[in-house]
Amino acid sequence: MSDSTPHDTSAATRPGDRRAGAERLRRLPTRLLSLAAIHSDRRVNEELAHVDARKWHYAVLATLDEFAPASQAELSSRTGIYRSDLVAVINELADRGLVERAPDPADRRRNMVTLTGPGRRQLLRLDKVLADVEDEVLAPLTPTQREELARLLTALVNHHGRQT
Protein backbone atom coordinates (compact mmCIF):
# COMPACT_ATOMS: atom_id res chain seq x y z
CA MET A 1 0.00 0.00 0.00
CA SER A 2 1.48 3.39 -0.91
CA ASP A 3 1.84 6.24 1.54
CA SER A 4 -0.85 8.19 -0.30
CA THR A 5 -3.67 5.74 0.34
CA PRO A 6 -6.29 6.67 2.94
CA HIS A 7 -5.87 3.23 4.55
CA ASP A 8 -2.24 3.84 5.50
CA THR A 9 -2.57 3.63 9.28
CA SER A 10 1.04 4.71 9.80
CA ALA A 11 0.09 8.17 8.51
CA ALA A 12 -2.27 8.61 11.45
CA THR A 13 0.64 8.33 13.88
CA ARG A 14 2.85 11.06 12.41
CA PRO A 15 2.35 14.37 14.24
CA GLY A 16 1.70 17.26 11.87
CA ASP A 17 1.07 15.00 8.89
CA ARG A 18 -1.83 16.60 7.00
CA ARG A 19 -3.03 13.15 5.86
CA ALA A 20 -3.58 12.07 9.44
CA GLY A 21 -7.13 12.26 10.71
CA ALA A 22 -8.02 14.66 13.49
CA GLU A 23 -6.77 13.42 16.85
CA ARG A 24 -10.28 13.48 18.29
CA LEU A 25 -11.45 11.19 15.49
CA ARG A 26 -8.57 8.77 16.09
CA ARG A 27 -9.54 8.55 19.77
CA LEU A 28 -13.33 8.39 19.41
CA PRO A 29 -14.38 4.84 20.36
CA THR A 30 -17.74 5.01 18.57
CA ARG A 31 -16.03 6.02 15.33
CA LEU A 32 -13.40 3.31 15.70
CA LEU A 33 -16.11 0.75 16.43
CA SER A 34 -18.00 1.86 13.34
CA LEU A 35 -14.92 1.67 11.09
CA ALA A 36 -14.02 -1.79 12.40
CA ALA A 37 -17.63 -2.96 11.97
CA ILE A 38 -17.76 -1.69 8.38
CA HIS A 39 -14.57 -3.55 7.51
CA SER A 40 -15.69 -6.72 9.28
CA ASP A 41 -19.15 -6.65 7.68
CA ARG A 42 -17.66 -6.15 4.22
CA ARG A 43 -15.26 -9.08 4.62
CA VAL A 44 -18.00 -11.38 5.99
CA ASN A 45 -20.30 -10.51 3.08
CA GLU A 46 -17.52 -11.02 0.52
CA GLU A 47 -16.49 -14.42 1.86
CA LEU A 48 -20.04 -15.69 2.29
CA ALA A 49 -20.78 -14.61 -1.30
CA HIS A 50 -17.91 -16.86 -2.47
CA VAL A 51 -19.88 -19.85 -1.15
CA ASP A 52 -23.25 -18.54 -2.36
CA ALA A 53 -24.46 -17.65 1.12
CA ARG A 54 -25.55 -14.59 3.04
CA LYS A 55 -25.42 -13.56 6.71
CA TRP A 56 -29.13 -14.25 7.13
CA HIS A 57 -28.63 -17.80 5.81
CA TYR A 58 -26.04 -18.36 8.50
CA ALA A 59 -28.24 -16.81 11.20
CA VAL A 60 -31.17 -19.08 10.35
CA LEU A 61 -29.06 -22.24 10.05
CA ALA A 62 -27.19 -21.56 13.30
CA THR A 63 -30.42 -20.79 15.15
CA LEU A 64 -32.11 -23.92 13.85
CA ASP A 65 -29.09 -25.98 14.83
CA GLU A 66 -29.44 -24.76 18.39
CA PHE A 67 -33.23 -24.41 18.74
CA ALA A 68 -34.79 -26.55 15.96
CA PRO A 69 -37.46 -27.03 15.05
CA ALA A 70 -38.72 -23.48 15.26
CA SER A 71 -41.66 -21.51 13.99
CA GLN A 72 -41.05 -18.64 11.63
CA ALA A 73 -42.06 -16.23 14.41
CA GLU A 74 -39.51 -17.80 16.77
CA LEU A 75 -36.82 -17.60 14.09
CA SER A 76 -37.63 -13.95 13.48
CA SER A 77 -37.35 -13.19 17.18
CA ARG A 78 -34.15 -15.18 17.71
CA THR A 79 -32.33 -13.91 14.60
CA GLY A 80 -33.57 -10.33 14.45
CA ILE A 81 -34.71 -10.84 10.86
CA TYR A 82 -38.03 -9.15 10.10
CA ARG A 83 -40.76 -11.71 9.45
CA SER A 84 -41.37 -10.44 5.93
CA ASP A 85 -37.66 -10.79 5.09
CA LEU A 86 -37.40 -14.13 6.87
CA VAL A 87 -39.93 -15.74 4.52
CA ALA A 88 -37.60 -15.03 1.57
CA VAL A 89 -34.59 -16.40 3.47
CA ILE A 90 -36.45 -19.58 4.41
CA ASN A 91 -37.64 -19.95 0.80
CA GLU A 92 -34.02 -19.71 -0.41
CA LEU A 93 -32.82 -22.25 2.15
CA ALA A 94 -35.74 -24.61 1.46
CA ASP A 95 -35.15 -24.41 -2.31
CA ARG A 96 -31.56 -25.54 -1.64
CA GLY A 97 -32.71 -28.39 0.61
CA LEU A 98 -31.04 -26.86 3.67
CA VAL A 99 -34.25 -26.54 5.70
CA GLU A 100 -37.69 -28.09 5.62
CA ARG A 101 -40.88 -26.21 6.32
CA ALA A 102 -44.00 -28.05 7.43
CA PRO A 103 -47.22 -27.21 9.29
CA ASP A 104 -46.91 -27.41 13.07
CA PRO A 105 -48.87 -30.49 14.23
CA ALA A 106 -49.91 -28.58 17.38
CA ASP A 107 -51.12 -25.53 15.42
CA ARG A 108 -51.60 -26.10 11.70
CA ARG A 109 -51.83 -22.32 11.13
CA ARG A 110 -48.10 -21.91 11.61
CA ASN A 111 -45.09 -23.47 9.92
CA MET A 112 -42.23 -25.16 11.69
CA VAL A 113 -38.79 -24.98 10.12
CA THR A 114 -36.26 -27.77 10.59
CA LEU A 115 -32.60 -28.01 9.67
CA THR A 116 -31.82 -30.85 7.22
CA GLY A 117 -28.66 -32.95 6.95
CA PRO A 118 -27.40 -30.87 4.01
CA GLY A 119 -28.27 -27.75 6.02
CA ARG A 120 -26.15 -28.96 8.92
CA ARG A 121 -23.22 -29.64 6.54
CA GLN A 122 -23.63 -26.16 5.01
CA LEU A 123 -23.62 -24.65 8.49
CA LEU A 124 -20.29 -26.36 9.23
CA ARG A 125 -18.86 -24.95 5.97
CA LEU A 126 -20.10 -21.47 6.88
CA ASP A 127 -18.65 -21.83 10.40
CA LYS A 128 -15.25 -22.40 8.76
CA VAL A 129 -15.65 -19.44 6.40
CA LEU A 130 -16.59 -17.14 9.27
CA ALA A 131 -13.77 -18.45 11.49
CA ASP A 132 -11.29 -17.64 8.72
CA VAL A 133 -12.73 -14.13 8.31
CA GLU A 134 -12.59 -13.62 12.07
CA ASP A 135 -8.94 -14.68 12.11
CA GLU A 136 -8.21 -12.17 9.34
CA VAL A 137 -10.15 -9.28 10.85
CA LEU A 138 -8.85 -9.85 14.38
CA ALA A 139 -5.30 -10.75 13.31
CA PRO A 140 -3.64 -7.93 15.28
CA LEU A 141 -5.20 -9.12 18.55
CA THR A 142 -3.95 -11.85 20.87
CA PRO A 143 -6.37 -14.60 21.92
CA THR A 144 -6.80 -12.86 25.28
CA GLN A 145 -7.55 -9.54 23.56
CA ARG A 146 -10.07 -11.27 21.27
CA GLU A 147 -11.87 -12.71 24.30
CA GLU A 148 -11.89 -9.29 25.97
CA LEU A 149 -13.19 -7.64 22.79
CA ALA A 150 -16.00 -10.22 22.56
CA ARG A 151 -16.85 -9.61 26.22
CA LEU A 152 -16.96 -5.84 25.76
CA LEU A 153 -19.00 -6.03 22.55
CA THR A 154 -21.44 -8.43 24.20
CA ALA A 155 -21.88 -5.96 27.07
CA LEU A 156 -22.63 -3.16 24.58
CA VAL A 157 -25.06 -5.24 22.55
CA ASN A 158 -26.86 -6.50 25.63
CA HIS A 159 -27.08 -3.00 27.11
CA HIS A 160 -28.68 -1.67 23.97
CA GLY A 161 -31.33 -4.36 23.95
CA ARG A 162 -30.26 -6.83 21.28
CA GLN A 163 -29.47 -10.21 22.77
CA THR A 164 -26.66 -12.15 21.10
N, C-alpha and C positions, 0 to 999 in steps of 0.2 A: 504494500500500500504506500503511495507516495505521501510526502509531507503535506501536500495540498488538499488531500481528501478530508471531508468533514468527519470521518470516522477515526482519524488519527488521534488516539487518546493521549499520546505523548504531548501533543500540542496543548492540551488543557492544563498541563503541569508547568509550563514555562511562563514565569511571571512576565507581564508586559507583552506577551505574544498576542497580537490582535486577532489571531484565529481562535484563541482560547475563548470558551464561553465565559459569561459573567460568573464571578466567584459564587454569588448567591445561587445561581442555577446549578453549579457543580456541587453544591452542598444541600440542595433541597431534596429531602428524601422522597417526597411525592413525585417529583419530576424524575428522579433516578428510578423509582419503582415503575413509573410509566414507560420509560425508555427500555428498561429491562423486559417488561411485559410485552411491549411491541415486538422486540427482537425474538423473544421466546415464542410468542404466538405465530409469528411469521415462519419460524423454523419448524414448528410443529405442523402447521398447515402444509408447508412444502413437502415434508417427509411423509405425511399421511397421504398426500396426493400421489406420491410415487407408488403407493400400494393401493390406489383407488379407494381411499377411505377419507372420512372427515372426522372432526372432533366429536360431533354428535353421534356418529356411529360408535366410536369408542365408548362414549358415555353410556349409551344404551346397553351395549354388550357387557361392559364392566358391571353395570347396575344389575342386569339380569343374572350375571354370574354369581353375584352376591345375594340377591333377593328374589330370584326367579321362583315360580312364575310371578308376573306382576301385571296389574291392569295398566292400561294406558294412562289413567289418572295418576296412579302411583309412580309410574315412570316419569311422568311430567314433573311431579313434585320432587322426586329424588334426584333428577338430573338437571332441573332448572330449565328444561326445554318447554316452551309454550306448547300447549296441547295441539294447536293447529299445525305447528311446525313438526311436532312429534309424529303425527300421522304420516307425513311424507318420509321421515327417517325410517319409521317402522316398515313402510311400503318398500323402501329401497333395500332394507335388510332382509325382508321376507322374500322379495324377488330374487335375492342372491342365495336364499336358503339358509341364512344365518340365524333367523328367528322364525318361530311359528306363531301365528295368531289364531286363536279359537275362542268361541263363546265360553264365558265362565259358567261352569255347571251350576254354581250357586246363584248366579244372577245372569241370565241369558242376555240381558240388555247391554252387558259390558264384555269387552274382549280381554282375554288374558294373553300375555306375550311370554313365550318361552324361548330360551337359548337352545339352539340345536348343536349337534356335534361339530358341524362345520363352523358354526358361530363361535364355539369355544376355541377351536383351532385358530380362527381369525383373530380372536381376542389375544391369544398368546403371541401371534405375529405382531399385532399392534403394540402389545406390551414391550416387545423388543425394540420396535421402531422408536417408541417414546422414551425408553431407557437410553437409547443411543443419543437422541436429541438432548435429553437431560444432561448426559455426560458432556456433550458439546457445549451447551449453554452455561453449565455450571463448572466448566473446566478450571477456572481460576480458583475455585473454592476447595478447601480440604473437606474430607468426609464430615468432620465435626462442624465446619462452617455450613455445610449443606444441611445438616440436621438442624442447626440453629436457625438458618434461613427458613426452613419448612415450619419450624415451631413459631417463628415470628409472623410469617404469612398466615398461618392457621389462626393465630390470635387476631390478626386484622380481619380476616374473612369472617370469623365467628362473631366478632364484635359488630360488624356491619350487617349481620343478619343472614348471611348465606352460609349454611352448613356445608362442610366439605364432604 
